[in-house]
Amino acid sequence: MSDEVTEHLQALFVGVAPERAQELEDFWKQYGPVVKVVSDDEHGDAPVMEAGAYRYLHFNHRMLRVIWLLSFSAWEGYVMIHNGATTGDLGDAAERFKAALQAAIAVSRASDPLSVKLPEGVPEPGPTDKLQLGSTARAAGEIAMFAAGWAFLHECKHLMHQQEGTSGGDDPKACRIEELSCDQFATRFLLERVSAYANANNVSEDKVLFKRQLGIYFALYAIAVIGRDNWGATDTHPAVQKRVDQVLAIMKDTGFNRGAAVVASASFAALQAVLKDVPSPLLTIAAQATAEQWSENSFADIGLGPQA
């Protein structure tokens, strides 16, 4: 079971950053992570994804299910706002947005997460290659993979800190610094060599950036929802807004993708209607839009529309 799960995780990493396959192989050889799926009640009724004891990458299916559902919620939030901005009618996306969000929260709390019925139109988490091209399921599912990949890369950096003796330990300030270091590692790992991948595969760099940055935005969306009881700094984590701000600064440094920013703005705007004062990238994106003088028709300009 462990070997099979490890193979799936290695495939996920290569899938979200193919140009770094050799580095990923070297990481596995050097740090020897052991991937372990823990039961959904082993840590209480909570989503789990963590690095521990210098070599273990722990997660439960509850966490992956929550990330999957929240990616659908974020995508439908975008569709809802897009519809409102372009037609004046939110359409059915409003209900789909709420249903996926509510299901994710229910899964995060349920003693048996599999007992929570997935909303209509949301498939079981898994490979997306058999889902219909252009469908919400295909779009949201693909972005969910990037969100999960970013989250696992974050945990890999924790493992590196532990083995290299740079972990925060019991010092709250050092722990918060370590968390930001892990966010930075995961973000740069996905974004810094996009041009190499695009050039090698003769694809648009903007399209590659769009998917990867949107996956990171959706991971931040998940962090905000999962941490909804306390968005401020703790003994182990910096404030969620500080994490969001750092990620956005890295995006600007590595190539800010307008399309991903527009979709994320809509996703978080929808979320703000449900979770007041939720940490978000909206202010940074608005400042970027002002500086670059984005048009009032930015939704149409990026060629994205509501999905079936």
C-alpha positions as CSV (number, residue, x, y, z in Angstrom):
1,M,0.0,0.0,0.0
2,S,2.8,2.4,1.0
3,D,4.7,1.7,-2.3
4,E,1.6,2.3,-4.4
5,V,0.8,5.5,-2.6
6,T,4.4,6.7,-3.0
7,E,4.2,6.0,-6.7
8,H,1.0,8.0,-7.0
9,L,2.6,10.9,-5.1
10,Q,5.7,10.8,-7.3
11,A,3.5,10.8,-10.4
12,L,1.6,13.8,-9.0
13,F,4.8,15.7,-8.6
14,V,6.1,15.0,-12.0
15,G,2.7,15.8,-13.4
16,V,2.6,19.3,-12.0
17,A,6.3,20.1,-12.7
18,P,7.6,17.7,-15.4
19,E,10.6,19.9,-16.1
20,R,11.9,19.2,-12.6
21,A,11.6,15.4,-12.8
22,Q,15.3,14.9,-12.1
23,E,15.3,17.1,-9.1
24,L,12.3,15.2,-7.8
25,E,14.1,11.9,-8.3
26,D,17.1,13.3,-6.5
27,F,14.9,14.5,-3.6
28,W,13.5,11.0,-3.1
29,K,17.0,9.5,-3.1
30,Q,18.5,12.1,-0.7
31,Y,15.7,12.5,1.8
32,G,14.0,9.1,1.5
33,P,10.5,10.2,2.4
34,V,8.1,7.5,3.6
35,V,4.5,8.2,2.5
36,K,1.9,7.1,4.9
37,V,-1.9,7.4,4.6
38,V,-3.4,7.7,8.1
39,S,-6.9,6.8,8.9
40,D,-9.5,9.6,8.8
41,D,-10.0,9.4,12.6
42,E,-6.4,9.0,13.7
43,H,-5.9,12.7,14.3
44,G,-9.5,13.3,15.3
45,D,-12.0,14.6,12.8
46,A,-9.6,16.8,10.9
47,P,-7.9,17.0,7.5
48,V,-4.3,15.9,7.8
49,M,-1.2,16.6,5.7
50,E,2.1,16.9,7.5
51,A,5.7,16.0,7.6
52,G,7.1,14.4,10.8
53,A,9.8,12.3,12.4
54,Y,12.3,13.4,9.8
55,R,11.1,11.1,7.0
56,Y,7.3,10.7,7.0
57,L,4.8,12.4,4.8
58,H,1.4,11.8,6.4
59,F,-2.0,12.6,4.9
60,N,-5.5,11.3,5.1
61,H,-8.1,10.9,2.4
62,R,-10.2,13.5,4.2
63,M,-7.6,16.2,3.3
64,L,-7.5,15.2,-0.4
65,R,-11.3,15.2,-0.5
66,V,-11.5,18.6,1.0
67,I,-8.9,20.1,-1.5
68,W,-10.9,18.5,-4.3
69,L,-14.2,19.9,-3.2
70,L,-12.8,23.3,-2.5
71,S,-11.3,23.5,-6.0
72,F,-14.7,22.9,-7.4
73,S,-16.1,25.5,-5.1
74,A,-13.5,28.0,-6.1
75,W,-14.1,27.3,-9.8
76,E,-17.8,27.6,-9.5
77,G,-17.3,30.9,-7.5
78,Y,-15.4,32.2,-10.6
79,V,-18.2,31.1,-12.9
80,M,-20.8,32.7,-10.7
81,I,-19.0,36.0,-10.6
82,H,-18.2,35.8,-14.3
83,N,-21.9,35.2,-15.2
84,G,-22.9,38.1,-13.0
85,A,-20.3,40.5,-14.5
86,T,-21.1,39.6,-18.1
87,T,-24.9,38.7,-18.2
88,G,-26.2,40.1,-14.9
89,D,-27.4,36.6,-13.9
90,L,-25.4,34.4,-11.6
91,G,-27.0,31.2,-13.0
92,D,-26.8,27.8,-11.5
93,A,-23.2,28.3,-10.6
94,A,-24.2,30.1,-7.4
95,E,-25.8,26.9,-6.0
96,R,-23.0,24.7,-7.2
97,F,-20.5,27.1,-5.5
98,K,-22.3,26.8,-2.2
99,A,-22.9,23.1,-2.5
100,A,-19.2,22.3,-3.0
101,L,-18.2,24.6,-0.2
102,Q,-20.7,23.2,2.2
103,A,-19.7,19.6,1.3
104,A,-16.0,20.4,1.9
105,I,-16.8,21.8,5.3
106,A,-19.0,18.8,6.1
107,V,-16.2,16.4,5.0
108,S,-13.7,18.2,7.2
109,R,-16.0,17.6,10.2
110,A,-17.6,14.2,9.5
111,S,-16.6,11.1,11.5
112,D,-16.8,9.3,8.2
113,P,-15.9,11.7,5.4
114,L,-17.0,9.2,2.7
115,S,-20.5,9.4,4.2
116,V,-20.8,13.0,2.9
117,K,-22.5,12.9,-0.5
118,L,-20.6,14.8,-3.3
119,P,-22.7,17.5,-4.9
120,E,-24.2,16.9,-8.3
121,G,-21.6,17.4,-11.0
122,V,-18.6,16.7,-8.7
123,P,-17.0,13.3,-9.6
124,E,-15.0,11.2,-7.1
125,P,-11.4,12.5,-6.7
126,G,-9.1,10.9,-9.2
127,P,-7.5,11.2,-12.6
128,T,-9.1,13.7,-14.9
129,D,-8.1,12.4,-18.3
130,K,-11.4,10.6,-18.8
131,L,-13.5,13.6,-17.9
132,Q,-15.1,15.7,-20.7
133,L,-12.9,18.4,-22.1
134,G,-14.3,21.9,-21.4
135,S,-16.4,20.6,-18.5
136,T,-16.4,22.0,-15.0
137,A,-15.3,18.6,-13.8
138,R,-12.3,18.5,-16.1
139,A,-11.3,22.1,-15.4
140,A,-11.7,22.1,-11.6
141,G,-10.3,18.6,-11.3
142,E,-7.1,19.5,-13.1
143,I,-6.6,22.6,-11.0
144,A,-7.2,20.5,-7.9
145,M,-4.2,18.4,-8.8
146,F,-2.0,21.5,-8.9
147,A,-3.4,22.6,-5.6
148,A,-2.7,19.2,-4.0
149,G,0.8,19.2,-5.6
150,W,1.6,22.6,-4.1
151,A,0.4,21.4,-0.7
152,F,2.6,18.2,-0.8
153,L,5.6,20.2,-2.0
154,H,5.1,22.4,1.1
155,E,5.3,19.3,3.3
156,C,8.4,18.1,1.4
157,K,10.2,21.3,2.4
158,H,9.3,20.6,6.1
159,L,11.0,17.2,5.7
160,M,14.1,18.9,4.3
161,H,14.2,21.4,7.2
162,Q,13.9,18.5,9.7
163,Q,16.7,16.5,8.1
164,E,19.0,19.5,7.6
165,G,18.5,20.7,11.2
166,T,16.8,24.0,10.3
167,S,13.3,23.1,11.6
168,G,11.6,25.6,13.9
169,G,11.3,23.1,16.7
170,D,9.5,24.5,19.7
171,D,10.2,28.2,18.9
172,P,7.0,29.9,17.7
173,K,8.8,32.6,15.7
174,A,11.1,30.0,14.0
175,C,8.1,27.8,13.3
176,R,6.3,30.7,11.5
177,I,9.4,31.4,9.5
178,E,9.6,27.7,8.5
179,E,6.0,27.7,7.3
180,L,6.8,30.7,5.1
181,S,9.9,29.0,3.8
182,C,7.8,25.9,2.9
183,D,5.2,28.1,1.0
184,Q,8.1,29.8,-0.8
185,F,9.7,26.5,-1.8
186,A,6.4,25.0,-3.2
187,T,5.5,28.2,-5.1
188,R,8.9,28.7,-6.7
189,F,9.2,25.0,-7.5
190,L,6.1,25.2,-9.6
191,L,6.7,28.6,-11.2
192,E,10.4,29.3,-11.6
193,R,11.1,27.0,-14.6
194,V,7.8,27.3,-16.5
195,S,9.6,28.8,-19.5
196,A,11.8,25.7,-19.7
197,Y,8.8,23.4,-19.8
198,A,7.0,25.7,-22.3
199,N,9.9,25.9,-24.7
200,A,10.7,22.2,-24.5
201,N,7.1,21.3,-25.3
202,N,6.3,24.1,-27.7
203,V,3.3,25.4,-25.6
204,S,2.3,28.8,-24.5
205,E,4.1,29.9,-21.3
206,D,1.0,31.9,-20.3
207,K,-1.2,28.8,-20.5
208,V,1.3,26.8,-18.3
209,L,1.5,29.7,-15.8
210,F,-2.3,30.0,-15.8
211,K,-2.9,26.4,-14.6
212,R,0.0,26.4,-12.1
213,Q,-0.8,29.8,-10.6
214,L,-4.5,29.0,-10.4
215,G,-3.7,25.8,-8.6
216,I,-1.7,27.8,-6.1
217,Y,-4.6,30.2,-5.6
218,F,-6.9,27.3,-5.1
219,A,-4.5,25.9,-2.5
220,L,-4.6,29.3,-0.7
221,Y,-8.4,29.2,-0.9
222,A,-8.3,25.8,0.8
223,I,-6.0,27.0,3.5
224,A,-8.4,29.9,4.2
225,V,-11.4,27.6,4.4
226,I,-9.7,24.9,6.5
227,G,-8.4,27.5,8.9
228,R,-11.6,29.5,9.1
229,D,-11.7,29.3,12.9
230,N,-8.5,31.3,13.2
231,W,-6.8,33.2,10.4
232,G,-4.4,35.0,12.7
233,A,-0.8,33.9,13.7
234,T,-0.4,31.0,16.0
235,D,2.5,29.3,17.7
236,T,3.1,27.2,14.6
237,H,1.8,29.2,11.7
238,P,1.9,32.8,10.5
239,A,-1.3,34.7,9.7
240,V,-3.0,33.4,6.6
241,Q,-3.0,36.8,5.0
242,K,0.8,36.9,5.4
243,R,1.1,33.6,3.6
244,V,-1.1,34.8,0.8
245,D,0.9,38.1,0.5
246,Q,4.2,36.2,0.2
247,V,2.9,33.9,-2.5
248,L,1.6,36.8,-4.5
249,A,5.0,38.5,-4.2
250,I,6.6,35.4,-5.6
251,M,4.1,35.3,-8.5
252,K,4.9,38.8,-9.4
253,D,8.6,38.0,-9.3
254,T,8.3,34.9,-11.5
255,G,5.6,36.2,-13.9
256,F,2.2,37.4,-12.8
257,N,-0.5,35.6,-14.9
258,R,-3.4,37.9,-15.5
259,G,-5.9,35.1,-16.4
260,A,-5.2,33.2,-13.1
261,A,-5.5,36.4,-11.2
262,V,-8.9,37.3,-12.7
263,V,-10.3,33.8,-11.9
264,A,-8.8,33.9,-8.4
265,S,-10.3,37.3,-7.8
266,A,-13.8,36.0,-8.7
267,S,-13.3,32.9,-6.6
268,F,-12.3,34.8,-3.5
269,A,-14.9,37.5,-4.0
270,A,-17.5,34.7,-4.0
271,L,-15.9,33.2,-0.8
272,Q,-16.0,36.6,0.9
273,A,-19.8,36.6,0.6
274,V,-19.9,33.5,2.8
275,L,-16.8,34.0,5.0
276,K,-16.6,37.7,5.9
277,D,-13.1,39.1,6.1
278,V,-11.5,35.9,4.7
279,P,-7.8,36.4,3.9
280,S,-7.5,36.8,0.1
281,P,-5.2,38.0,-2.8
282,L,-7.8,40.6,-3.8
283,L,-6.0,43.8,-2.8
284,T,-2.7,42.7,-4.4
285,I,-4.5,41.7,-7.6
286,A,-6.4,45.0,-7.7
287,A,-3.2,46.9,-7.3
288,Q,-1.6,45.0,-10.1
289,A,-4.7,45.6,-12.3
290,T,-4.5,49.3,-11.6
291,A,-0.7,49.4,-12.3
292,E,-1.2,47.5,-15.6
293,Q,-4.4,49.3,-16.5
294,W,-6.5,46.2,-17.1
295,S,-9.6,46.9,-19.0
296,E,-13.1,46.7,-17.5
297,N,-13.7,43.7,-19.7
298,S,-10.9,41.6,-18.3
299,F,-13.1,38.5,-18.0
300,A,-13.8,38.5,-21.7
301,D,-10.3,39.6,-22.6
302,I,-8.6,36.5,-21.1
303,G,-10.9,34.2,-23.2
304,L,-12.5,32.4,-20.2
305,G,-16.1,31.8,-19.8
306,P,-18.6,29.8,-17.8
307,Q,-18.2,26.0,-18.1
308,A,-21.0,23.6,-18.8
